[in-house]
Amino acid sequence: MGLKDLTTGYGQSQRAPARDLLRHGALSTLARYYKATGHLSSALARPRIQFLYLHYVFEAGKDPFRRLLTRLSADHRFISYSEAVDRILKGNIDAPYISISVDDGLKDSLIAAEVMNEFGIQGCFFSCASMIGETDPRRILEFCSRQLNMPAMDFLSWDDVEALSKAGHEIGSHTLSHLNLAQLSEQQAEAEIAGSFELLTRKLGAVKHFAWPYGRFSDLNVSSARMVFQAGFTSCASAQRGCHVARAPKGEASLCIRRDNTVATWPVDHVLYLMARNSELASPETNHWPAELRERSVAGDK
């Protein structure tokens, strides 16, 4: 997922500060309303699986990230990504649960992991497999500029990835090179999806989870969604807001995971409001692929 604006990341906020200020004010007002009317507490108490994801936690974000996790731990239980998926598949959703993931595989993911370790939280780090261990400044600059819309930043090394795994975190695939799967030929998409599965499996021994780049439903197509499960992944995640409150029917391939983007330095009340809205709007339907991606071959129907 690229770092684009205050809803999805980095670059666009550089170009639209007025929009960001308006968004900040609106979220603050809505958060106060939800808290004052009791909507917040009742919505957050609803049994559900909530996936939160970040792209980075810089040094300046460590303390805000700690504050966010401290507040969330007051009324939620943190669980691993695999447990979260398993609970949805089995319908074992008996409390408010949160699973945290980090996209892109930036070196600063280690800062997020450091804070998560303090809380005993096991996360999933979705990495662009071809960039793990990359040290060529020219390739890093080109990749960050073209694929992530951000300044050049270091990526995780294979030693970093192994250390994350040993600490109890999971490593997931964010494709080989963060291309928009909806814009690729079937052969190119298969190389990005199956190629990342093969590389991560060869290096780490196993990989279960996949999150497609950019994360909107328009950034995936039916054939690419099908390839995810054909390659050997057991879950596929979007970056569309939402949460999960009911059992996913018909197995792994029928489940399209919704995840909420957050930034460590956002006001905690904003994050809580967005989660509360997810909870209020969630239904069994939010387990499903959207209509434009819902085909028998994706859902695995016979």
TILOVEX-901862 format. One record per residue (C-alpha): x, y, z; residue in one letter. Coordinates in steps of 0.02 Angstrom, whole numbers, padded with zeros to 5 digits, always signed. Layout:
REM residues N
XYZa
...
This chain:
REM residues 302
+00000+00000+00000m
+00071+00172-00044g
+00087+00314+00080l
-00039+00434+00007k
-00143+00542+00122d
-00211+00548+00298l
-00332+00412+00252t
-00206+00302+00164t
-00036+00378+00198g
+00097+00504+00147y
+00106+00603-00014g
-00064+00678-00045q
-00068+00763+00127s
+00086+00860+00068q
-00022+00934-00071r
-00186+00960+00021a
-00157+01029+00197p
-00325+01120+00197a
-00415+00956+00163r
-00321+00874+00305d
-00369+01012+00426l
-00551+00995+00378l
-00542+00807+00400r
-00458+00828+00570h
-00594+00946+00629g
-00734+00835+00566a
-00663+00680+00650l
-00637+00774+00813s
-00818+00832+00812t
-00885+00659+00771l
-00774+00578+00903a
-00840+00697+01037r
-01020+00663+00983y
-00996+00475+00988y
-00917+00483+01159k
-01049+00599+01232a
-01196+00495+01167t
-01126+00327+01219g
-01109+00267+01039h
-00923+00246+01061l
-00925+00130+01211s
-01068+00023+01147s
-00994+00005+00973a
-00820-00038+01036l
-00893-00169+01153a
-00970-00264+01007r
-00888-00435+00978p
-00792-00422+00815r
-00625-00445+00728i
-00544-00278+00689q
-00389-00272+00579f
-00285-00115+00598l
-00136-00083+00485y
+00004+00044+00475l
+00141+00082+00350h
+00271+00144+00471y
+00309+00201+00648v
+00451+00327+00653f
+00547+00369+00812e
+00433+00518+00842a
+00284+00403+00834g
+00339+00279+00966k
+00256+00364+01114d
+00094+00401+01020p
+00090+00220+00962f
+00111+00163+01143r
-00033+00276+01195r
-00144+00204+01058l
-00106+00024+01106l
-00131+00063+01290t
-00303+00137+01254r
-00355-00004+01138l
-00302-00135+01265s
-00430-00065+01387a
-00576-00143+01293d
-00499-00256+01161h
-00394-00413+01156r
-00247-00415+01035f
-00228-00575+00935i
-00112-00634+00797s
-00162-00615+00615y
-00180-00804+00594s
-00291-00817+00747e
-00398-00674+00684a
-00423-00758+00515v
-00458-00926+00598d
-00588-00849+00714r
-00682-00774+00566i
-00676-00938+00470l
-00744-01033+00620k
-00863-00898+00682g
-00776-00891+00850n
-00804-00704+00877i
-00850-00690+01060d
-00763-00527+01109a
-00686-00369+01032p
-00523-00425+00950y
-00388-00326+00860i
-00252-00387+00744s
-00115-00269+00687i
-00018-00275+00524s
+00113-00166+00443v
+00127-00145+00254d
+00270-00121+00130d
+00417-00192+00228g
+00505-00030+00272l
+00649-00037+00396k
+00546+00070+00514d
+00432-00081+00535s
+00557-00132+00668l
+00506+00018+00773i
+00325-00038+00764a
+00378-00214+00813a
+00479-00147+00960e
+00327-00060+01033v
+00213-00207+00995m
+00335-00323+01084n
+00316-00217+01241e
+00130-00259+01240f
+00152-00441+01190g
+00067-00407+01024i
+00106-00520+00876q
+00082-00433+00711g
+00092-00475+00526c
+00218-00382+00420f
+00164-00378+00237f
+00323-00353+00138s
+00365-00327-00045c
+00471-00482-00064a
+00588-00418-00199s
+00638-00269-00089m
+00686-00370+00064i
+00873-00350+00083g
+00884-00219-00056e
+01026-00095-00026t
+01052-00015-00197d
+01012+00170-00169p
+00957+00196-00349r
+00834+00051-00346r
+00768+00104-00176i
+00742+00283-00235l
+00653+00226-00392e
+00544+00100-00300f
+00493+00222-00162c
+00456+00361-00285s
+00360+00258-00413r
+00276+00124-00309q
+00253+00204-00137l
+00245+00390-00179n
+00368+00431-00041m
+00550+00480-00014p
+00683+00345-00018a
+00683+00240+00140m
+00774+00083+00194d
+00690-00087+00184f
+00696-00237+00297l
+00840-00357+00274s
+00819-00546+00276w
+00900-00545+00448d
+00767-00420+00505d
+00628-00530+00436v
+00698-00683+00523e
+00711-00586+00686a
+00529-00533+00671l
+00479-00714+00644s
+00579-00773+00793k
+00493-00639+00899a
+00325-00718+00856g
+00271-00602+00716h
+00210-00663+00548e
+00275-00613+00377i
+00148-00591+00239g
+00161-00549+00054s
+00128-00379-00021h
+00176-00449-00193t
+00352-00448-00263l
+00361-00267-00313s
+00204-00172-00263h
+00122-00162-00434l
-00062-00130-00463n
-00127-00305-00497l
-00281-00242-00589a
-00169-00162-00720q
-00062-00315-00755l
-00080-00458-00878s
-00122-00627-00802e
+00058-00682-00825q
+00125-00527-00739q
+00001-00542-00596a
+00044-00725-00571e
+00229-00680-00563a
+00194-00549-00430e
+00081-00662-00325i
+00151-00837-00346a
+00328-00769-00359g
+00314-00685-00190s
+00241-00843-00114f
+00384-00948-00180e
+00519-00827-00126l
+00451-00802+00050l
+00419-00988+00072t
+00595-01031+00014r
+00672-00905+00133k
+00557-00924+00284l
+00484-01097+00269g
+00302-01043+00264a
+00192-00894+00224v
+00003-00885+00242k
-00063-00711+00213h
-00075-00590+00068f
-00123-00406+00056a
-00136-00328-00116w
-00049-00161-00154p
-00151-00001-00143y
-00291-00102-00065g
-00444-00032-00151r
-00564-00153-00233f
-00526-00068-00399s
-00342-00119-00379d
-00381-00304-00395l
-00476-00410-00520n
-00560-00580-00515v
-00416-00675-00594s
-00287-00600-00475s
-00396-00636-00324a
-00410-00817-00380r
-00221-00827-00404m
-00191-00780-00222v
-00270-00942-00161f
-00203-01045-00304q
-00027-00990-00257a
-00051-01060-00082g
-00102-00912+00026f
-00242-00941+00152t
-00304-00761+00164s
-00318-00605+00057c
-00332-00430+00130a
-00390-00264+00063s
-00362-00091+00133a
-00548-00054+00137q
-00617+00001+00304r
-00728-00119+00400g
-00726-00260+00525c
-00791-00438+00542h
-00934-00492+00654v
-00990-00660+00584a
-00925-00824+00517r
-00858-00823+00340a
-00955-00948+00235p
-00883-01076+00115k
-00702-01072+00171g
-00547-00967+00154e
-00569-00904-00024a
-00740-00832+00015s
-00667-00713+00145l
-00608-00541+00092c
-00524-00458+00241i
-00561-00276+00279r
-00422-00178+00364r
-00420-00002+00434d
-00271+00109+00399n
-00205+00208+00546t
-00054+00316+00582v
+00036+00309+00748a
+00027+00497+00771t
-00159+00516+00738w
-00265+00571+00887p
-00324+00416+00979v
-00504+00480+00978d
-00501+00482+00788h
-00448+00300+00780v
-00581+00251+00907l
-00717+00342+00810y
-00670+00255+00647l
-00669+00087+00734m
-00839+00123+00812a
-00912+00165+00643r
-00843+00001+00576n
-00928-00091+00717s
-01096-00007+00688e
-01094-00041+00501l
-01026-00219+00507a
-01136-00366+00458s
-01107-00541+00388p
-01097-00458+00217e
-00932-00375+00262t
-00849-00545+00253n
-00885-00555+00067h
-00796-00497-00087w
-00884-00347-00168p
-00998-00379-00315a
-00867-00330-00444e
-00748-00461-00376l
-00875-00592-00324r
-00868-00738-00444e
-00889-00923-00416r
-00705-00950-00454s
-00655-00826-00317v
-00772-00891-00186a
-00723-01069-00220g
-00902-01126-00251d
-00933-01289-00341k
